[in-house]
Amino acid sequence: MRKILYFFITLLIVSGCKKSSFVSDFDQTPEDRMATSIALVSNTLTSASNGWVATLSTSAGGGFGFYMTFDNQQNVSMYADLTDDASITSANSTYRVKTGLGADLIFDTYNYLSMLADPNASAFGGTQPTGFKSDVEFTYVRSSADSIVFIGKQYRQLLKMVKATAAQKATYTAGGYKTAINKVKDYFAAVKYPYIEITSGSAVLKVGLSVNTSSGLASGKRGTLTGVLADGVSTASGTGKFAFNLTGADFVGSDFVYQGITFVRLAWKDAATLALYDSTGKEYILKSNPVPLTPLALLYGFPTTYTYRKIMIGGTSPVAGGALLPSGVTSQFNTVYQAMVTRLAALSPARTIVGISFTLTGNSTAILNVSPNNGTSTFSANATFSYSITDGVITLTKPIYDSNWTARGTEYDGIKNFFLSGPFKIDWVTSTNPSSPLLGGLYRVADATSFFYGTL
């Protein structure tokens, strides 16, 4: 009996040993798996001898670019595209890799990433209580031979890092990031209305690209494509957030999609040519147009869905010598305007024009306003019209002139007769002055060389 008992005890011991050996050889405890993950993240970050080129999208703002290096003493150094100084001045702080829901990368002292999370507006323009809705704590997602990806713990935005080359490291640390950023900014400052061409069926369509290169919370670090579709009437648009890099910019966060095409980066094709590239690698060269591509008639109207409803010369305050017409534009209206200026100047006391505006004030009501100043006070003279718009042509009827207008009837006759000589086509106005603001005009259908124009 004792032999049988010893046999079973021995069998149980052997079985227990085999089970323990199986777990040790073929599986890990959760603690072991976490330790392995932390070691992987730590070793990956510190083993990149040339550092990392990183991008991050923010939930409330745009995208941002970084260059980071990590050492094994838990120190991190970074440059960023937040400001000019940030692109040339290294910010040194500390980091930790610790256990959380996964292996967490935590930037635990203040740096450029912290500025995006700072709710104090004086730090970087963020708002209470969330700043740019950006994180300083990230959870490890995945890695490859040359990249590592994390996700923000609260706002779930991806922090993507790609190993830098020795050449990239040298450029970042020598101040080249600022130079690269300014080259892109200078391009969009000089080329007012850039566009790309896309194919839609048998048609080649021009699609305008507008880029906000600032870091502002509401609209900074964003690019928008807008264009008229093949029917000539419908419009489409798409917006993406971007982060600057040494060759242009990467689009980050939610996909930047226009008419089914996903754009992933903006880069220099050569020293002077910028291009967009889609997710398949296809290239779209940026070209320049003298005016916005979307017809003004599609953007000018009374409801809030329209971008513009006023065309204005001058402003609301007196200007020495009177308001000037926008420079670089030739129109027969110039003669009408100058004749009015001359008549007003001959009055006693002399009047100067503060401003003239044509404004849609309702779905069928528009006001032409002339504001002269007599050296002491500015007056407002109004002509109110009924209007209708059909196929981009505005027709004005039933003018009603207020007492200030009729008091200066002779002086205002020229501009009065001009606006009675319609209908008018609504369209953009080009100027030979490269610094001219965005101009819109009302072109007489009977004579396109005669048009009222001003800033929008």
Buried (B, 14 or more C-beta within 10 A) or exposed (E): EEEEEEEEEEEEEEEEEEEEEEEEEEEEEEEEEBBEBBEBBBEBBBEBEBBBBBBBBBBBBBBBBBBBBBEEEBEBBBBBBBBEEBBBEBBEBBBEBBEBEBBBBBBBEBBBBBBBBBEEEEBBBBBEEBBBBBBBBBBBBEBEEEBBBBBBBBBEBBBBBBBBEEEBBEBBBEEBBBEBBBBBBEBBEEBBBBBBEBEEEEEEBBBBBBBBBBBBBEEBBBBBBBBBBEEEEEBEBBBBBBBBBBBBBBBBBEEBBBBEBBBBBBBBEEEEEBBBBBBEEEEBEBBEBEBBBBBBBBBBBBEEEEEBBBBBBBEEEBBEEBBEBBEBBEBEBEEBBEBBBEBBBEEEEEBBBBBBBBBBBEEBBBBBBBBBBBEEEBBBBBBBBBBEBEEBBBBBEEBEBBEBBEEBEEBBBBBBEBBEBBBBBBBBBBBEEEEBEBBBBBBBBEEEEBBBBBBB
